[in-house]
Amino acid sequence: MSDSAPILLSFYGLSNGQKSLFTGQLTYSSLRDLSFKAYSSRKTFRTIFALYRTRFLSNQHVTLHFDKGTAHVTTDASGSFFSVTDTVPEQSVLKEIVLSNGKSVRIIEDLYTRKIHHVDSPFIAVSDIDDTLLHSHISNKLVKFRTLMFTAMENRKAVVSMMKLIRELNQMGVAPFYLSNSEQNLYPLIYRFLLHNGFPAGPLFLKQMRKVRDVFRTLTLQEREIHKTNMLEQILKLFPDKRYFLLGDNTQLDLNIYIKFADKYPKNIRYIIIRKVLSRSHDDSFLKEISQRLGSKGIGFYYGDSFPSKFEL
């Protein structure tokens, strides 16, 4: 596979009016079609497999050129960048990305928005994706692998109750953010899925890219927590004056992570909403305790498979 052309696999720009966050993924790939539209099972497998075999654009100084001004970022070992800078007045659209050797990065059309998102809403909904918005079968490794690698994007199933919920929140003026433990390799697939199913637009924060050999390594509990915990910290740091809806499910560690944030930032967390996927023997007593604990802080708590259509902001 020729990988001479560096590509921008993902990108998002956010601003709070004073600071701007730019995050993205750079890698080498000869893939020309990342639309995931009308793919066969065979093409789905080949494309995803190829995305796990790309060569990262590691530890490189890169310049982002906008309609107004520039931003200088450095990629990490996996080729991703995450940079917070002072907001440049009237800066609105990414125009070009240039490497230190003067070579331009290939920007893929219709795979991300290049417009900087100025978040004006006082409320943000941070939602998990796998088994919260997208049926991913996390608890069954074989079904998870088969679904991911061979199911066409249009045939992936959205979680209807959560899809309706996040749409309704957005109509109420709540800005959606998407935060997942899936890696950047899957960004094109997840982005297309959200777009195809009419989820409201928002930043998509994924883990660092991985190689094929890493996919089969079992992650420790700490490793599974660290990405979401770090990203939530960064989001709250950028938007400390917002109040948050935290959405997740009970297949992983979402509730544990969200409770820690409720304890640390009680004035910022407005609701914790958890979709029940798995039945657990300790649920009733545990959930009663959690509900009372959160309620004492003024934080609403919902746990189940259906939720109210209206929330008190």
ROSE-245700 format. One line per 5 residues: number of its first residue (from 1); their letters; for each residue z, x, y of N, C-alpha, C, O, CB. Coordinates in pm, whole numbers. Each point is the difference from the previous one (the first is absolute). Last residue first. Glycine has a CB too. Layout:
N
NUM = a = Z/X/Y/Z/X/Y/Z/X/Y/Z/X/Y/Z/X/Y | ...
//
This chain:
313
313 = lefks = 3280/-3414/2271/-16/135/53/117/39/86/3/111/53/-249/-138/-59 | 164/-320/-424/59/8/133/-9/144/47/55/90/-63/101/-286/17 | -503/-44/-306/120/83/11/48/-3/144/-80/-8/94/4/156/-284 | -270/-437/-189/40/34/137/130/79/-3/89/-26/-81/-202/-181/170 | -88/59/-486/-124/21/77/33/36/144/-87/49/73/-33/-212/-221
308 = pfsdg = 424/275/-313/-26/-97/108/-130/30/74/-46/115/3/292/-144/23 | -221/182/-538/74/30/122/-30/-104/108/-103/-68/-6/99/313/-53 | -23/-85/-517/-52/-85/107/91/16/121/120/26/-14/-220/-192/-152 | 188/396/-237/-146/0/-7/-63/-98/97/-122/-20/-1/139/86/-236 | 462/235/274/-55/-101/-90/-150/11/-8/-57/108/19/246/-259/36
303 = yyfgi = 222/271/310/-31/66/-126/-51/-107/-95/73/-93/-32/103/275/67 | -3/-70/519/-68/-90/-94/-43/80/-121/-50/112/11/-29/-263/177 | 404/182/299/-35/58/-130/-61/-108/-89/59/-106/-20/126/278/41 | -28/-20/538/-40/-100/-98/-47/65/-129/-58/108/2/-4/-262/184 | 422/335/195/-129/28/-63/-30/-107/-104/80/-23/-91/-52/271/131
298 = gksgl = 381/-157/238/-101/-82/67/-140/21/-54/-98/-26/69/239/33/131 | 285/181/-359/-66/82/102/-105/-79/78/-66/54/88/107/146/-230 | 200/-389/-221/104/41/93/-55/87/112/63/15/105/102/-26/-291 | -446/-125/-174/29/-110/92/105/36/103/-6/-45/114/-55/-112/-293 | -42/455/-176/-103/0/104/27/-108/103/-19/21/120/-146/67/-285
293 = rqsie = 458/-70/-201/7/128/73/-101/4/113/33/41/112/44/72/-321 | -85/-476/-90/118/-7/87/10/126/86/32/-8/119/86/-136/-288 | -459/133/-152/-25/-102/100/116/-9/99/-22/-11/121/-118/-114/-286 | 186/408/-212/-93/55/99/-25/-99/113/-2/38/117/-106/100/-297 | 370/-282/-185/70/104/76/-87/56/111/45/19/113/87/37/-318
288 = klfsd = -327/-356/-92/99/-70/83/75/99/87/23/-24/119/0/-154/-294 | -321/347/-145/-70/-56/115/95/-77/93/-18/1/121/-190/-16/-261 | 375/196/-268/-44/108/89/-62/-56/127/29/47/110/-67/101/-309 | 161/-445/-147/118/53/68/-38/108/101/56/8/109/81/-59/-313 | -499/-137/-47/75/-103/72/119/58/78/11/-22/120/-81/-141/-294
283 = dhsrs = -224/453/-113/-52/-51/125/97/-90/76/25/24/118/-248/-9/-221 | 229/254/-332/104/8/102/-39/-71/128/75/4/98/-4/211/-196 | -363/-177/-289/121/-71/-41/106/-3/110/81/-92/4/-130/159/-238 | -490/-62/313/104/98/-28/132/-73/-22/31/-95/71/-151/272/67 | -460/-249/-107/132/-62/-11/101/108/-39/-24/79/-92/-77/-304/27
278 = lvkri = -377/289/350/71/18/-127/133/-72/4/66/-4/105/-179/226/-139 | -164/-266/406/-103/20/-101/65/6/-139/-50/-60/-95/-95/184/261 | 263/-291/368/54/21/-133/-114/5/-101/-67/-100/-24/281/-16/88 | -190/240/482/-64/-82/-103/58/35/-136/6/117/-38/-219/-132/175 | 433/64/373/-33/66/-125/-61/-100/-97/59/-104/-30/128/270/65
273 = iiyri = -29/-62/514/-65/-101/-85/-51/70/-126/-85/89/8/19/-232/193 | 400/194/272/-44/71/-120/-50/-107/-97/73/-93/-33/95/288/66 | -87/-180/541/-7/-63/-131/-35/103/-107/-74/95/26/5/-311/80 | 184/358/339/18/-145/17/1/-72/-133/83/-89/-22/-193/104/243 | 213/507/-6/-49/-73/-116/31/-149/17/116/-39/11/-85/243/-160
268 = nkpyk = 112/123/474/-147/1/-8/-54/-86/-112/-113/-49/10/119/276/84 | 464/-148/-5/-55/-73/114/-152/-8/-4/-60/-84/67/256/157/67 | 57/176/-466/21/-146/-11/-60/-80/115/-39/-115/-19/246/167/-105 | -249/434/-100/-59/-58/121/18/-152/1/-99/-72/3/-69/261/6 | 364/77/-357/-17/103/102/-49/-56/133/39/46/107/-86/117/-288
263 = dafki = 105/-441/-208/129/61/32/-11/98/118/89/8/84/-22/-34/-324 | -459/-167/72/81/-106/62/137/53/39/53/-37/105/-175/-135/-240 | -163/452/-106/-44/-11/139/76/-110/73/26/12/120/-253/71/-188 | 311/-26/-388/44/120/69/-40/-5/148/77/41/87/-96/90/-302 | -138/-469/-67/144/-17/26/55/121/75/82/-15/90/-59/-126/-297
258 = yinld = -471/155/57/16/-89/115/148/-22/35/35/-10/117/-251/-103/-179 | 101/368/-324/-41/70/122/28/-87/122/53/49/100/-231/75/-229 | 254/-317/-291/96/108/24/-30/73/130/90/29/79/-61/-4/-325 | -336/-353/98/124/-59/49/103/107/32/67/-7/103/-114/-198/-237 | -371/344/-57/-12/-54/135/132/-53/54/38/33/113/-273/-91/-164
253 = lqtnd = 74/297/-373/126/23/68/2/-59/141/80/42/83/-54/165/-217 | -324/-383/-292/31/139/29/134/9/72/100/-53/-50/-346/110/64 | 63/-473/-155/-48/86/-108/38/147/23/3/79/-94/-192/-238/56 | 262/-265/315/110/58/-79/-47/84/-117/76/22/-94/59/-215/160 | -356/103/454/18/-69/-128/106/73/-80/50/104/41/-291/-186/-40
248 = gllfy = 101/15/565/-20/81/-120/13/-84/-125/-9/-123/5/94/323/116 | -48/-168/475/-51/-76/-114/-22/92/-119/-53/110/14/-57/-274/141 | 370/114/360/-28/96/-106/-35/-78/-127/84/-73/-52/71/247/154 | -135/-241/468/-2/-71/-128/-36/105/-105/-102/67/14/36/-295/92 | 277/321/411/-85/19/-117/23/-104/-109/113/-40/-29/-114/280/83
243 = rkdpf = 26/-99/520/77/-56/-109/-94/-17/-118/-119/-28/17/281/-91/141 | -172/483/290/-53/-113/-76/102/-53/-98/97/68/-34/-327/25/58 | 259/304/273/39/-125/66/-50/-124/-75/23/-112/45/-27/233/173 | -91/346/-337/145/-26/-14/45/-132/60/111/-46/-28/-79/289/31 | -477/21/-168/20/-133/58/147/-40/-12/33/-91/-76/-271/26/18
238 = lkliq = 100/495/-81/-109/-28/95/21/-133/70/-38/-16/116/-118/150/-257 | 459/-8/-197/11/99/108/-106/-26/107/27/15/119/64/153/-282 | -96/-425/-230/110/-40/87/19/97/115/41/-39/110/69/-70/-304 | -433/221/-128/-40/-124/68/108/-45/96/-29/-35/115/-109/-31/-313 | 228/435/-80/-99/35/103/-42/-123/79/-17/7/122/-63/182/-265
233 = elmnt = 369/-251/-225/69/74/107/-96/32/114/35/-14/117/122/113/-287 | -337/-289/-214/76/-99/75/77/66/115/9/-55/109/12/-86/-316 | -249/424/-89/-93/-74/86/72/-107/80/-31/-20/117/-153/65/-280 | 432/210/-153/-47/84/111/-90/-77/95/12/13/122/5/185/-270 | 128/-420/-244/113/28/88/-45/81/121/35/-34/113/120/28/-310
228 = khier = -468/-77/-144/29/-121/77/114/22/99/-4/-47/113/-75/-91/-306 | -29/500/-94/-113/-34/88/33/-121/85/-17/4/122/-142/91/-290 | 478/54/-163/-10/86/118/-114/-39/94/17/6/122/78/176/-261 | 46/-380/-306/60/-52/123/-47/75/124/-8/-59/108/205/-8/-241 | -328/194/-309/-54/-133/24/53/-59/131/-67/-82/62/46/49/-309
223 = eqltl = 183/450/91/-139/14/43/-61/-136/33/-81/-11/92/60/217/-234 | 458/-194/-38/-2/54/134/-141/13/53/-25/-30/117/235/153/-167 | -146/-256/-396/39/-107/93/-6/50/143/-44/-72/90/191/-30/-266 | -471/358/-148/143/-27/1/28/-114/97/-84/-35/83/136/276/-142 | -528/-184/-206/73/34/121/148/-31/-16/37/-96/-68/-243/51/204
218 = trfvd = -197/184/-498/98/-102/34/81/46/120/58/109/1/-46/-183/-241 | -534/202/106/136/53/8/96/-109/43/-27/-70/98/-61/298/-44 | -396/-262/-90/72/-30/-124/141/60/-2/71/-9/-101/-291/0/-16 | -89/74/482/12/-145/-18/87/-33/-119/70/-102/1/-294/72/100 | 80/477/38/126/-48/55/25/-147/-29/115/-46/2/-137/216/176
213 = rvkrm = -385/66/-298/113/46/-83/133/-55/47/94/-14/-79/-222/221/30 | -273/-290/298/4/-75/-125/122/38/-82/67/-86/-58/-317/71/59 | 313/90/514/-102/40/-96/16/-81/-128/103/-62/-23/-110/295/122 | 152/-393/418/43/65/-123/-122/40/-82/-109/-55/16/324/-78/-16 | -42/-11/551/-99/1/-107/54/76/-120/82/91/13/-268/-105/155
208 = qklfl = 542/-216/159/-94/110/-2/-98/-12/-117/33/-58/-103/139/204/213 | 36/-606/48/53/132/-34/-109/106/7/-118/-31/17/289/-78/-164 | -204/-333/461/1/32/-142/58/140/-21/15/77/96/-215/-226/-135 | 132/-275/427/67/128/-24/13/23/-150/73/-72/-69/54/52/287 | -413/-288/161/22/11/-144/56/140/-28/-72/99/8/-117/-266/-61
203 = pgapf = 137/-207/505/-3/135/-57/38/-2/-147/82/-81/-44/-25/175/268 | -286/-536/-34/116/80/39/-8/136/-65/-83/21/-89/222/-228/116 | -380/-340/-11/-18/144/14/129/68/46/76/-56/78/-317/19/-26 | 221/-425/-352/-14/45/139/0/152/9/69/68/-76/45/-277/154 | -307/-45/-510/130/41/52/-18/47/144/-100/64/32/181/2/-264
198 = gnhll = -429/-240/-90/39/-57/128/141/32/45/58/-76/78/-215/-101/-128 | -119/322/-347/87/-116/-18/57/-54/131/87/-87/-1/-31/177/-223 | -345/295/208/-69/-102/-78/82/-128/-11/-55/-110/-2/-60/291/-126 | 307/207/329/-104/-59/85/-68/-117/-71/-20/-105/60/-17/328/49 | 352/29/-350/67/-71/108/-101/-72/89/21/-114/39/164/282/-44
193 = fryil = -358/107/-334/69/-116/-57/67/-82/110/-14/-122/4/51/249/-218 | -238/285/328/-100/-104/-26/65/-126/-57/-41/-112/34/-131/290/-75 | 450/194/110/-50/-48/128/-100/-113/-20/7/-103/67/27/330/33 | 123/-2/-481/103/-88/57/-46/-58/133/22/-118/28/155/253/-142 | -465/177/-100/16/-120/-82/99/-97/64/-27/-120/9/-27/255/-214
188 = pylnq = -8/294/407/-118/-87/15/11/-131/-78/-39/-105/49/-97/310/-17 | 502/117/-71/-14/-65/130/-124/-89/9/12/-115/41/107/309/58 | 71/101/-463/-33/-142/-17/-20/-73/132/-18/-122/2/148/126/-213 | -2/461/183/-121/-11/-81/-48/-145/-10/-120/-25/-10/192/226/-121 | 349/-76/335/-117/-9/88/-131/-10/-79/-98/-53/52/224/183/120
183 = esnsl = 320/-303/-420/-42/121/69/-130/-23/79/-72/-98/-20/183/234/-160 | 316/-485/55/-132/44/-47/-44/120/83/37/12/117/-98/-248/-191 | 459/-16/164/14/124/-75/-130/42/-67/-4/103/-67/243/-159/31 | -185/-247/508/-10/-2/-146/25/138/-59/-24/103/64/-138/-291/-47 | 142/-167/449/63/124/-45/9/0/-152/67/-85/-59/65/102/274
178 = yfpav = -346/-284/264/-4/5/-146/47/138/-46/-52/102/43/-138/-270/-50 | 239/-197/459/-19/138/-43/7/-1/-153/77/-76/-58/25/174/275 | -169/-500/205/16/48/-138/-26/149/-15/-97/53/53/30/-277/-129 | 263/-121/489/-103/101/-32/20/52/-142/109/47/-32/-125/18/276 | 139/-555/-4/60/116/-67/-110/96/-41/-94/-39/-70/289/-102/-13
173 = gmqnl = -237/-310/291/3/114/90/64/125/-58/27/95/72/-20/-256/109 | -118/-280/-383/119/-14/85/13/117/97/89/0/85/23/-127/-267 | -451/124/-144/-29/-109/93/116/-26/95/-19/-51/111/-131/-50/-284 | 210/415/-173/-93/52/99/-38/-106/103/-14/31/118/-73/127/-290 | 352/-286/-193/76/86/90/-89/55/110/40/6/116/114/54/-304
168 = erilk = -360/-306/-150/80/-87/87/84/81/98/14/-38/116/-8/-133/-298 | -253/404/-145/-92/-65/95/78/-86/98/-27/2/121/-156/-2/-294 | 417/192/-180/-32/102/101/-102/-52/101/0/43/116/49/137/-286 | 83/-469/-186/114/36/83/-40/99/109/35/-19/116/115/-21/-311 | -463/-86/-139/22/-107/97/111/37/97/-10/-26/120/-67/-143/-288
163 = mmsvv = 4/465/-182/-117/1/88/15/-107/108/-26/25/117/-118/59/-307 | 461/-70/-153/23/106/98/-117/12/97/19/33/117/120/89/-286 | -169/-435/-185/114/-37/84/24/104/109/32/-35/114/70/-85/-308 | -447/200/-133/-31/-107/94/116/-31/93/-21/-15/121/-135/-79/-290 | -10/545/-61/119/-83/-21/-4/-109/105/27/25/118/111/169/-215
158 = akrne = -593/47/-94/103/3/103/118/-87/-43/-18/-97/-74/-157/136/253 | -208/223/-492/66/-124/39/106/24/107/87/87/-13/-129/-177/-216 | -459/320/61/144/26/9/67/-122/62/-54/-62/91/17/312/-69 | -439/-206/-68/70/-68/-108/149/32/-4/73/-56/-83/-284/60/-45 | -103/196/437/-4/-145/25/76/-79/-106/37/-115/24/-256/146/88
153 = matfm = 172/447/-157/86/-37/113/5/-151/21/107/-56/23/-159/275/82 | -44/-35/-598/-70/3/129/91/-53/110/83/-88/-24/-304/57/-93 | 393/269/-336/-18/-133/60/-64/12/136/52/69/88/147/-155/-214 | -64/462/-167/-119/-70/-49/-24/-138/62/-102/-62/-28/137/184/-181 | 338/205/302/-118/82/-23/-127/-78/-33/-110/50/19/265/123/-97
148 = ltrfk = 289/-380/166/-40/88/110/-136/61/-23/-85/-1/90/323/49/-48 | -46/-312/-386/-33/-82/117/-52/86/114/-101/-33/63/275/-132/-131 | -16/381/-320/-124/-72/-29/-45/-83/121/-119/-5/32/183/-2/-274 | 354/232/268/-111/95/-3/-133/-72/-20/-97/29/70/250/146/-160 | 241/-437/70/-19/54/134/-122/92/5/-84/-14/88/331/-1/-48
143 = vlkns = -103/-144/-455/-70/-105/75/-28/48/143/-107/-28/55/217/-151/-196 | 142/470/-125/-133/-16/-57/-82/-102/78/-115/25/34/206/37/-258 | 367/13/341/-87/112/35/-142/-16/-53/-96/37/68/297/106/-68 | 180/-489/162/-72/20/-126/-107/108/23/-107/-30/54/149/-213/-129 | 237/94/433/97/14/-109/-65/23/-136/70/32/-96/82/-177/225
138 = ihshl = -404/64/283/68/128/4/89/22/-121/12/113/-49/-18/-125/296 | -361/-322/-86/62/15/-133/70/135/-13/-16/71/-99/-159/-220/1 | -80/-83/473/-31/135/-49/62/31/-134/-35/100/-63/19/-29/297 | -117/-467/168/49/6/-137/-44/133/-62/-118/19/-29/109/-272/7 | 98/168/550/-107/22/-98/60/9/-140/88/82/-25/-228/39/198
133 = ltddi = 418/-184/206/-121/-67/51/-113/2/-102/-89/-86/3/155/151/227 | 347/94/-376/47/-81/112/-117/-81/56/10/-121/17/170/290/38 | -244/142/-405/83/-109/-52/74/-76/108/78/-90/-31/-54/221/-176 | -232/284/401/-9/-22/-144/106/-98/-48/120/23/15/-212/207/-42 | 100/-122/500/-128/-54/-46/1/-34/-148/-18/-116/-38/-96/248/215
128 = dsvai = 495/-113/266/-49/71/-117/-132/-66/-43/-34/-107/49/271/170/-123 | -61/-114/584/-14/-56/-134/-46/104/-101/-91/79/26/40/-298/77 | 269/105/422/-39/114/-84/-1/-49/-144/104/-37/-54/-5/209/217 | -121/-403/354/24/-23/-142/-51/121/-77/-119/31/5/99/-284/22 | 194/162/511/-90/67/-93/41/-39/-142/118/1/-33/-155/193/194
123 = fpsdv = 116/-359/402/32/-6/-143/-108/70/-82/-119/-11/28/243/-205/8 | -141/151/445/139/47/-20/41/3/-146/109/47/-32/-54/-140/255 | -570/167/-14/91/-99/-55/142/58/-12/16/118/-30/-208/-223/-96 | -197/362/262/68/-72/107/104/-98/-52/94/-35/71/-298/60/66 | -100/436/-279/84/-104/-59/84/-63/111/94/61/51/-88/59/-275
118 = hhikr = -492/144/183/116/-7/88/85/-118/-45/-41/-116/13/-87/219/183 | -268/211/-438/73/-127/-3/123/10/90/95/71/-32/-177/-119/-204 | -422/306/216/145/20/1/68/-135/17/-33/-77/89/8/309/7 | -469/-147/-326/69/-42/122/151/24/-13/58/-26/-106/-237/-146/149 | -158/230/-389/19/120/82/71/-32/132/30/90/79/-236/8/-183
113 = tylde = 204/-324/-421/-28/-21/141/25/130/75/95/72/-30/-34/-316/13 | -234/212/-500/122/0/82/-41/-33/142/-117/16/37/234/156/-187 | -440/-174/-180/107/31/-94/135/8/70/104/9/-65/-268/115/-78 | -306/-187/326/57/-121/-62/107/29/-105/24/-83/-88/-240/-28/131 | -82/530/66/3/-126/74/62/-112/-85/-15/-4/-122/-188/77/251
108 = iirvs = 296/467/-137/-62/-106/-80/15/-132/73/111/-43/31/-63/168/-245 | -76/418/362/78/-123/18/-73/-112/-71/-118/-23/26/213/102/196 | -91/486/-257/-76/-124/-16/93/-120/8/93/-14/-80/-263/134/-63 | 242/362/398/38/-75/-120/-84/-127/-7/-25/-64/102/260/158/-94 | -366/390/241/48/-137/15/30/-62/-135/-66/29/-100/-66/-51/309
103 = kgnsl = 146/558/-33/-70/-97/-83/62/-138/17/122/-14/3/-181/195/-167 | 218/243/360/-100/-72/78/-76/-106/-77/-80/-73/58/60/275/75 | 403/80/-270/-126/76/-6/-113/-70/75/-114/46/-4/187/47/-215 | 363/-289/175/14/121/80/-125/86/0/-22/80/91/264/-84/-141 | -306/-524/-23/81/103/-63/6/124/89/-75/11/97/14/-100/-326
98 = viekl = -13/-446/372/-63/131/-10/98/100/-60/116/7/41/-263/-59/157 | 25/-513/-105/101/94/-50/-70/133/-27/-102/4/-69/243/-192/-33 | -234/-292/427/-45/110/-85/120/80/-46/102/6/68/-323/4/52 | 259/-433/128/-144/23/3/-47/103/-102/-105/-16/-62/111/-43/302 | 421/-322/-128/-33/130/-58/-152/15/-5/-70/-89/-49/284/90/-89
93 = vsqep = 64/-320/495/-85/6/-118/-23/145/-44/-30/87/81/-82/-299/-8 | 399/70/314/-8/-120/-83/-75/17/-132/29/-73/-94/-19/-52/303 | 248/321/292/-54/50/-126/-4/-116/-100/102/-64/-23/-13/299/67 | 97/-254/409/-135/-50/-24/-66/58/-124/-119/-24/-24/98/-6/267 | 439/304/-96/-42/-127/62/-147/-30/-26/-86/87/11/259/-53/164
88 = vtdtv = 134/247/-510/-92/30/109/-46/-133/61/-54/-84/-72/-23/302/-38 | 543/-75/-179/-115/-89/15/-82/40/123/54/22/108/74/-209/-218 | 168/532/-192/8/-85/118/-126/-85/10/-111/48/-23/257/122/142 | -27/-27/-609/-28/69/126/26/-95/116/19/-120/-20/-191/268/-92 | 224/-63/-466/41/-84/112/-17/81/128/52/111/12/114/-240/-157
83 = sffsg = -370/141/-398/34/67/125/36/-102/107/-70/-99/18/-82/290/-78 | -21/-68/-471/90/-100/57/56/62/126/82/92/-6/-23/-197/-222 | -456/195/-202/65/36/126/79/-120/51/-34/-115/-24/-151/281/78 | -42/58/-556/33/-111/89/59/52/130/52/112/4/-13/-261/-202 | -179/405/-209/-108/-37/90/31/-116/93/-90/-49/68/-60/131/-240
78 = sadtt = 437/163/-155/-82/-103/-64/-113/-49/90/-74/-91/-37/273/22/-94 | 124/398/272/-61/53/-122/-89/-101/-69/-90/39/-75/287/108/48 | -145/-242/539/95/62/-91/-72/46/-127/-123/5/-3/309/-150/94 | -389/106/433/15/-67/-129/103/73/-86/22/120/16/-260/-200/-3 | 202/37/537/-14/94/-111/22/-74/-131/99/-71/-15/-22/264/160
73 = vhatg = -238/-305/412/85/-25/-116/-25/108/-105/-99/73/6/96/-323/39 | -99/84/507/-10/108/-96/100/-24/-112/120/-19/25/-194/181/155 | -216/-472/207/129/24/-65/-21/108/-104/-100/-2/-72/180/-237/112 | -337/36/452/-3/48/-138/143/8/-54/97/-8/75/-309/139/-30 | -85/-418/386/89/104/-47/-16/34/-147/-84/-56/-71/239/-17/244
68 = kdfhl = -370/-363/-39/77/68/105/92/103/-65/95/-38/-68/-105/-167/218 | -283/-11/-424/-75/-31/121/67/59/123/-64/30/100/-18/-241/-208 | 189/476/-328/2/-142/33/-89/-26/122/-56/93/58/289/-116/-152 | -135/414/-324/-61/-28/130/-6/-151/21/-54/-74/-82/-83/288/70 | 428/166/-300/-47/-138/8/-51/-24/141/74/18/97/91/-95/-276
63 = tvhqn = -90/540/-138/4/-63/132/-59/-140/-8/-113/-19/-46/97/245/158 | 271/163/-464/-106/-97/23/17/-61/139/113/-21/46/-129/-30/-295 | 188/462/-134/16/-50/137/-123/-84/34/-114/42/-21/255/161/90 | 70/-114/-578/-107/27/96/36/-57/137/55/-110/10/-224/109/-196 | 360/-9/-304/54/94/99/-106/45/102/-17/118/26/181/-41/-198
58 = slfrt = -391/-325/-228/141/36/14/26/97/115/-78/92/25/101/-128/-269 | -361/-328/17/-21/85/118/139/45/47/56/-56/94/-274/-66/-26 | 77/-24/-590/68/-30/125/-40/97/111/-26/118/-24/217/-211/-107 | -479/-88/-298/70/122/43/59/-24/138/-72/-33/94/-82/180/-230 | 46/-515/-283/-47/61/123/82/124/34/112/17/-49/-187/-241/130
53 = rylaf = 122/-101/-455/-52/134/-26/-54/67/126/-61/107/-7/4/-181/-223 | 227/-380/189/110/83/-45/-45/144/-30/82/84/-38/27/-289/-56 | -420/-125/223/92/15/112/123/82/-37/66/57/87/-147/-276/0 | -242/103/-418/-53/102/91/94/23/119/12/113/48/-244/-176/-116 | 332/-285/-234/20/129/-65/-47/114/90/65/104/10/-92/-213/-234
48 = itrft = -56/-328/369/143/32/8/29/136/-62/75/80/55/-20/-326/-63 | -497/89/-28/35/28/140/147/37/14/32/97/68/-210/-256/6 | 10/30/-500/-57/128/42/40/36/142/27/116/30/-219/-155/-184 | 323/-386/-25/68/112/-67/-51/133/53/80/88/33/-51/-229/-238 | -245/-243/362/139/2/48/73/120/-59/65/75/71/-65/-327/-49
43 = krssy = -428/163/-180/-4/64/130/140/6/61/34/98/67/-269/-178/-34 | 188/-144/-447/-34/141/-16/3/74/135/54/110/9/-195/-170/-208 | 197/-407/186/119/67/-53/-23/150/-11/88/80/30/-26/-288/-156 | -358/-15/494/23/-30/-141/130/67/-43/58/79/75/-309/-97/-121 | 153/-134/562/1/108/-97/9/-58/-142/65/-102/-23/44/258/192
38 = akfsl = -126/-362/301/-88/-32/-112/-12/115/-98/-107/23/-57/-19/-176/206 | 362/327/254/-58/-135/1/-98/-16/-115/-90/81/-18/118/-93/268 | 233/406/-78/63/-76/-108/-49/-145/-3/69/-89/-49/132/236/66 | -308/258/280/17/-139/42/80/-83/-99/64/-97/39/-278/117/82 | 45/460/-75/142/-30/-21/30/-143/42/112/-32/40/-53/274/-4
33 = drlss = -489/128/-125/32/-143/3/147/-18/-35/41/17/-115/-278/-79/51 | 50/495/78/-66/-64/114/39/-146/14/-3/-56/110/-186/215/-138 | 394/337/-189/-14/-144/-16/-62/-62/125/45/26/112/154/-28/-267 | -66/469/72/-142/-34/11/-22/-149/-19/-115/-45/2/55/273/-86 | 502/78/276/-55/-89/-102/-148/-23/26/-44/-8/114/268/-102/-144
28 = ytlqg = 282/351/219/-142/28/-25/-48/-94/-111/65/-14/-103/-39/258/174 | 377/-341/309/-27/60/-131/-149/31/-9/-79/-41/86/273/-86/-192 | 243/-94/440/-124/75/-3/-17/65/-137/94/57/-55/-80/-15/304 | 286/-462/21/-21/82/-120/-136/65/6/-101/-67/18/251/-82/-152 | 249/-81/507/-126/-8/-71/-5/95/-117/94/76/-26/-203/-144/236
23 = tflsk = 383/-127/286/17/37/-140/-133/-18/-72/-76/-91/29/321/24/-24 | 26/65/511/-129/10/-66/23/49/-143/62/105/-22/-182/-59/242 | 407/-275/230/4/56/-135/-140/-1/-57/-67/-103/-1/305/25/-33 | 6/69/559/-105/-44/-92/16/72/-133/30/120/-4/-187/-166/196 | 474/-98/282/-34/92/-107/-108/-62/-89/-4/-121/-21/237/219/28
18 = qgnsl = -107/-339/372/39/133/46/-37/109/-101/-40/110/39/226/-215/88 | -296/-349/-209/-17/5/145/35/135/58/-54/39/104/103/-279/-98 | -59/132/-471/105/-85/55/-6/-4/152/90/-52/65/53/104/-262 | -524/40/-226/63/41/125/110/-98/37/-13/-121/-18/-201/228/93 | -151/88/-508/98/-96/51/58/50/130/12/121/21/42/-196/-255
13 = gyfsl = -489/158/-156/66/42/123/88/-111/53/-44/-115/10/-147/266/42 | -74/29/-544/58/-106/83/67/63/120/62/106/-9/-28/-256/-193 | -371/260/-279/42/29/137/68/-122/59/-37/-114/-28/-151/278/57 | -69/93/-511/80/-106/61/39/41/140/4/119/32/83/-192/-257 | -399/330/-20/18/-104/-100/82/-117/54/-22/-114/-39/6/288/-138
8 = lipas = -315/225/365/121/-68/43/16/-120/-92/-71/-100/14/49/178/230 | -248/389/-377/-5/-138/44/138/-44/49/103/52/-42/-288/-99/-121 | -155/518/49/133/-55/18/-9/-144/53/-84/-28/86/176/260/-42 | -456/51/-343/19/-80/120/143/-51/10/41/-82/-82/-281/15/74 | 63/330/-362/-15/79/121/31/-78/126/26/60/105/-196/72/-223
3 = dsm = 180/-183/-399/101/-54/90/-5/73/134/103/27/61/43/-88/-257 | -425/-52/-313/0/72/126/101/-62/94/5/-122/15/-247/184/-46 | 237/-59/-522/0/-85/120/0/88/124/89/84/15/34/-268/-138
//
